[in-house]
């Protein structure tokens, strides 16, 4: 079965950087959309960034210019990355990797409804 395993979270000072990874296994696809979401307890889940099998990317306005999503699709493995620079305290959240192995990303991707697979999450804490 499909598994998504995130890593790379941690604690960092404001202005610092972290790189999240998401390793996918058990998948097959003709096209896909993969994304990072984040959630703070008591708040709605937020779509952070996505990338699809055509290489197109999208970012939430709150992270544009600071975060970069990328992927490594070599050697029959798919790994998703999120490079986070100039981190702010408001970036503190649990970060989740999500995948839709049926289609490229849609305009409503940030609702999260099209993603059938989710990772377990990795905590990012930014202190001021």
BALOBA-1460 file (C-alpha; in Angstrom, 3 decimals):
// residues 128
<rec num="1" residu="x" x="0.000" y="0.000" z="0.000"/>
<rec num="2" residu="x" x="0.992" y="3.631" z="-0.401"/>
<rec num="3" residu="x" x="3.019" y="5.105" z="2.420"/>
<rec num="4" residu="x" x="4.253" y="8.648" z="2.912"/>
<rec num="5" residu="x" x="6.895" y="9.181" z="5.559"/>
<rec num="6" residu="x" x="7.939" y="12.697" z="6.526"/>
<rec num="7" residu="x" x="11.158" y="13.724" z="8.223"/>
<rec num="8" residu="x" x="13.186" y="16.835" z="8.869"/>
<rec num="9" residu="x" x="11.060" y="18.744" z="11.319"/>
<rec num="10" residu="x" x="12.477" y="20.302" z="14.453"/>
<rec num="11" residu="x" x="12.977" y="23.479" z="16.410"/>
<rec num="12" residu="x" x="14.694" y="26.539" z="14.988"/>
<rec num="13" residu="x" x="15.071" y="30.209" z="15.749"/>
<rec num="14" residu="x" x="13.244" y="32.830" z="13.762"/>
<rec num="15" residu="x" x="15.120" y="33.497" z="10.526"/>
<rec num="16" residu="x" x="16.485" y="29.975" z="10.417"/>
<rec num="17" residu="x" x="15.960" y="27.195" z="7.901"/>
<rec num="18" residu="x" x="14.699" y="23.644" z="7.826"/>
<rec num="19" residu="x" x="14.267" y="21.087" z="5.061"/>
<rec num="20" residu="x" x="11.402" y="18.622" z="5.199"/>
<rec num="21" residu="x" x="11.393" y="15.365" z="3.262"/>
<rec num="22" residu="x" x="8.591" y="12.993" z="2.348"/>
<rec num="23" residu="x" x="9.434" y="9.556" z="1.004"/>
<rec num="24" residu="x" x="6.696" y="7.816" z="-0.964"/>
<rec num="25" residu="x" x="6.437" y="4.077" z="-1.451"/>
<rec num="26" residu="x" x="3.956" y="1.556" z="-2.787"/>
<rec num="27" residu="x" x="2.590" y="3.922" z="-5.434"/>
<rec num="28" residu="x" x="1.931" y="3.765" z="-9.118"/>
<rec num="29" residu="x" x="0.840" y="6.653" z="-11.295"/>
<rec num="30" residu="x" x="0.419" y="8.208" z="-14.699"/>
<rec num="31" residu="x" x="0.241" y="11.665" z="-13.172"/>
<rec num="32" residu="x" x="0.291" y="12.986" z="-9.632"/>
<rec num="33" residu="x" x="0.040" y="15.941" z="-7.337"/>
<rec num="34" residu="x" x="2.013" y="16.083" z="-4.118"/>
<rec num="35" residu="x" x="1.726" y="18.789" z="-1.534"/>
<rec num="36" residu="x" x="2.656" y="20.031" z="1.894"/>
<rec num="37" residu="x" x="-0.009" y="21.094" z="4.341"/>
<rec num="38" residu="x" x="0.308" y="22.410" z="7.855"/>
<rec num="39" residu="x" x="-1.984" y="22.643" z="10.818"/>
<rec num="40" residu="x" x="-1.942" y="24.307" z="14.196"/>
<rec num="41" residu="x" x="-4.231" y="22.888" z="16.891"/>
<rec num="42" residu="x" x="-7.542" y="24.696" z="16.827"/>
<rec num="43" residu="x" x="-6.986" y="26.140" z="13.370"/>
<rec num="44" residu="x" x="-7.881" y="24.984" z="9.867"/>
<rec num="45" residu="x" x="-5.408" y="23.006" z="7.828"/>
<rec num="46" residu="x" x="-3.501" y="25.193" z="5.378"/>
<rec num="47" residu="x" x="-2.108" y="24.215" z="1.996"/>
<rec num="48" residu="x" x="1.515" y="25.335" z="1.884"/>
<rec num="49" residu="x" x="2.807" y="24.270" z="-1.528"/>
<rec num="50" residu="x" x="2.303" y="21.696" z="-4.240"/>
<rec num="51" residu="x" x="4.126" y="20.161" z="-7.156"/>
<rec num="52" residu="x" x="2.855" y="17.815" z="-9.815"/>
<rec num="53" residu="x" x="4.217" y="15.283" z="-12.256"/>
<rec num="54" residu="x" x="4.560" y="18.007" z="-14.889"/>
<rec num="55" residu="x" x="6.794" y="19.947" z="-12.513"/>
<rec num="56" residu="x" x="4.413" y="22.837" z="-11.928"/>
<rec num="57" residu="x" x="4.412" y="24.359" z="-8.456"/>
<rec num="58" residu="x" x="2.102" y="26.524" z="-6.401"/>
<rec num="59" residu="x" x="2.614" y="28.260" z="-3.084"/>
<rec num="60" residu="x" x="0.463" y="29.825" z="-0.430"/>
<rec num="61" residu="x" x="0.944" y="33.589" z="-0.333"/>
<rec num="62" residu="x" x="2.213" y="33.316" z="3.236"/>
<rec num="63" residu="x" x="5.284" y="31.316" z="2.168"/>
<rec num="64" residu="x" x="6.086" y="32.678" z="-1.296"/>
<rec num="65" residu="x" x="9.713" y="33.717" z="-1.560"/>
<rec num="66" residu="x" x="10.661" y="31.773" z="1.588"/>
<rec num="67" residu="x" x="9.692" y="28.150" z="0.894"/>
<rec num="68" residu="x" x="10.636" y="25.996" z="-2.082"/>
<rec num="69" residu="x" x="8.987" y="22.707" z="-2.955"/>
<rec num="70" residu="x" x="10.888" y="20.176" z="-5.040"/>
<rec num="71" residu="x" x="10.923" y="16.507" z="-5.866"/>
<rec num="72" residu="x" x="13.300" y="13.728" z="-6.733"/>
<rec num="73" residu="x" x="11.762" y="11.150" z="-9.011"/>
<rec num="74" residu="x" x="14.835" y="9.186" z="-9.988"/>
<rec num="75" residu="x" x="15.472" y="5.471" z="-9.657"/>
<rec num="76" residu="x" x="11.773" y="4.617" z="-9.232"/>
<rec num="77" residu="x" x="11.524" y="6.427" z="-5.934"/>
<rec num="78" residu="x" x="9.620" y="9.599" z="-5.272"/>
<rec num="79" residu="x" x="10.743" y="11.987" z="-2.576"/>
<rec num="80" residu="x" x="9.157" y="15.337" z="-1.899"/>
<rec num="81" residu="x" x="11.045" y="18.184" z="-0.255"/>
<rec num="82" residu="x" x="10.165" y="21.496" z="1.321"/>
<rec num="83" residu="x" x="13.043" y="23.893" z="1.857"/>
<rec num="84" residu="x" x="11.946" y="26.478" z="4.393"/>
<rec num="85" residu="x" x="14.042" y="29.617" z="4.766"/>
<rec num="86" residu="x" x="13.599" y="32.767" z="6.829"/>
<rec num="87" residu="x" x="11.251" y="30.912" z="9.136"/>
<rec num="88" residu="x" x="8.860" y="32.902" z="11.264"/>
<rec num="89" residu="x" x="7.040" y="32.037" z="14.455"/>
<rec num="90" residu="x" x="3.799" y="31.839" z="12.491"/>
<rec num="91" residu="x" x="5.275" y="28.924" z="10.534"/>
<rec num="92" residu="x" x="5.088" y="26.803" z="13.670"/>
<rec num="93" residu="x" x="2.788" y="23.871" z="12.905"/>
<rec num="94" residu="x" x="2.571" y="20.189" z="12.194"/>
<rec num="95" residu="x" x="3.523" y="19.694" z="8.563"/>
<rec num="96" residu="x" x="1.955" y="16.920" z="6.500"/>
<rec num="97" residu="x" x="2.866" y="15.469" z="3.150"/>
<rec num="98" residu="x" x="-0.065" y="14.522" z="0.887"/>
<rec num="99" residu="x" x="-0.344" y="12.749" z="-2.445"/>
<rec num="100" residu="x" x="-2.895" y="12.272" z="-5.193"/>
<rec num="101" residu="x" x="-1.669" y="9.607" z="-7.605"/>
<rec num="102" residu="x" x="-4.584" y="9.998" z="-10.004"/>
<rec num="103" residu="x" x="-4.139" y="13.473" z="-11.450"/>
<rec num="104" residu="x" x="-2.077" y="16.636" z="-11.560"/>
<rec num="105" residu="x" x="-2.828" y="19.416" z="-9.090"/>
<rec num="106" residu="x" x="-6.157" y="21.198" z="-9.332"/>
<rec num="107" residu="x" x="-7.023" y="24.784" z="-8.626"/>
<rec num="108" residu="x" x="-8.693" y="23.776" z="-5.382"/>
<rec num="109" residu="x" x="-5.771" y="21.695" z="-4.169"/>
<rec num="110" residu="x" x="-5.487" y="23.635" z="-0.949"/>
<rec num="111" residu="x" x="-8.815" y="22.263" z="0.244"/>
<rec num="112" residu="x" x="-7.024" y="18.948" z="0.618"/>
<rec num="113" residu="x" x="-9.994" y="16.920" z="-0.583"/>
<rec num="114" residu="x" x="-8.276" y="15.443" z="-3.631"/>
<rec num="115" residu="x" x="-5.461" y="13.833" z="-1.667"/>
<rec num="116" residu="x" x="-6.018" y="10.212" z="-0.772"/>
<rec num="117" residu="x" x="-2.736" y="9.659" z="0.996"/>
<rec num="118" residu="x" x="-1.258" y="11.509" z="3.942"/>
<rec num="119" residu="x" x="1.863" y="11.179" z="6.008"/>
<rec num="120" residu="x" x="1.946" y="11.095" z="9.785"/>
<rec num="121" residu="x" x="3.256" y="14.635" z="10.091"/>
<rec num="122" residu="x" x="6.428" y="16.280" z="11.334"/>
<rec num="123" residu="x" x="6.485" y="19.129" z="13.828"/>
<rec num="124" residu="x" x="8.129" y="22.438" z="12.999"/>
<rec num="125" residu="x" x="8.608" y="24.899" z="15.852"/>
<rec num="126" residu="x" x="10.007" y="28.378" z="15.273"/>
<rec num="127" residu="x" x="10.928" y="30.454" z="18.285"/>
<rec num="128" residu="x" x="11.453" y="34.202" z="18.241"/>
